[in-house]
Structure formats: C-alpha cells, structure tokens
C-alpha cells in the first residue's frame, strides 16, 4: 500500500464504515435507557446538541485559525479532551449501567 491514493481510500472507508452500519445506535440505546420515560425528549436534545456542536466547531475553528493559526488546534483539542473526560467521569454512574437493557428480550435457542 505504498500508493497515497490507496491509503486515502482505505482511511475514508474506515471512517465511513460506522456511519453505513447505522451510526451510533448503541449510544442512542444507552441514552434512551438512562432517560427512561423521557427518552423521546433526550434523543431529540441529543440531535440538537450534536448539530449545534458541529456548527459551533466550524465557527470556533475559523476564529482559532484566523487569530492564532494552526498551532492553536492542538491546544484546543487538549482542552476538549479534558472536558470530555470530565463529563464522562461525572456521568459514569448514570449513563452506562451494567446489565441488560430494560424491555429487551433475548432469543432462546
């Protein structure tokens, strides 16, 4: 795989493979489980948050690039990773409960 075009195609296929398989279905299931009766609202807010994050990242990225240049992206990512780890750590008891999902039956063979 010495050809850069082949490597690029392979990386593109790997990056889009999850999307083609149905996106983040396990994440939506976990969110619905954690929300209980408010699952419809929680999933809607999840979509709004995702779309807002995509739009906001474009604006923030443009400002960072225009103001401090490309070197600022590494520091911004470090901050974002720290924030993400803090959120996951704080939500670990509520969002990812061990065991089977409520209301899901398994097939007996």
Secondary structure as GFF3:
##gff-version 3
##sequence-region A 1 109
A	DSSP	alpha_helix	4	20	.	.	.	ID=ss1
A	DSSP	alpha_helix	25	35	.	.	.	ID=ss2
A	DSSP	three_ten_helix	36	38	.	.	.	ID=ss3
A	DSSP	alpha_helix	39	68	.	.	.	ID=ss4
A	DSSP	alpha_helix	72	95	.	.	.	ID=ss5
###
